[in-house]
Amino acid sequence: MQHLFISYSHRDDELVYRFSESLLERGYDLWIDKHSIRVGEQWIEEIKNGIKEAAYMLLVVTENSGQSDYVKKEIAHAKSCGTTIIPIIVDEKGMKSLDVESTQGVSFPSSMDIIHPEYVAALDKLVAHLSKLNPDPNKLWDIEKVLENPPQGKTIGDLKAQWRYVESFPGDLIALRVGYTLYGMEAFLVAPSSAWLRVPKLAQTFIYCSGPKDMYRSQFMNFSTYLAKNNKDQWTLLIRGPVTDDEYRLPNDSDAWKHIVRFTYQMLAQAARGAETHELFLNMPVALGVMLGIEAQRRKGFKCHIYHLDDRQTKAAEYYFKVWS
């Protein structure tokens, strides 16, 4: 199925993330630079191909995008290859500088509050314009909704064919993507295909934000072995990213670190709600682990233990040691 290309300023990440979630919920496939560019690809060519192959470019018009040379280049390329541009007008100020004043767009409320009646009406109007696409709203992606009312007798394996994006691991493990951010973070629910659709009392979260990309799978399988050796449930929330130059590396940006902490706890609330205790297993800078611990402390009644990788250990049962409780 063809996708929607989202053109936007990175200064509007949070706003665009909320907008993207709304479109995913309607069943559309999206192309977003931080999420859709694969490691090792030439990013300029990938963006050009993403625009050329799109059914529509959704141009998020704000004051920030109006000042972005990258957005202007994306518009020029869309025009050159005949991709239909639909301005998503959040702030009229950007229309003139982006030279799209004569292009029919859809006006959204500046708050981009997804439950506001004006936002819902604008989204309905936009969907009516996307006549080239036939999205599949039955493809699942919202794990919170599934776990709120899980179908009886269903397993993780039963969800695989219905889920929008799935990765496989060695053995019987299935990874359902349950979230992502425009900072390049992704979250997966990983469990054996035979696991029932219910959150265990003790929920594990594996976070990989530091290390070579080609080692990530082996590190996760080592973690899986650690769980087995310690008789722990294999139901795991896996959080990874972002990727820079073939490795998972956190940006030197305090806002990005705060964003990652918020994303982690947002995913815990969605994919591990109902767990009595949480264990976080970190492959990341210790400083970010401290931030996660401080946030856990702020949350009343939130029981949490944090472990860090000990890469000196050779015994699987001792791969991680507790750093916060």
Order of alpha helices (4+ residues) and beta strands (2+ residues): beta-alpha-beta-alpha-alpha-beta-alpha-alpha-beta-alpha-beta-alpha-alpha-alpha-beta-beta-beta-beta-beta-alpha-beta-beta-beta-alpha-beta-alpha-beta-beta
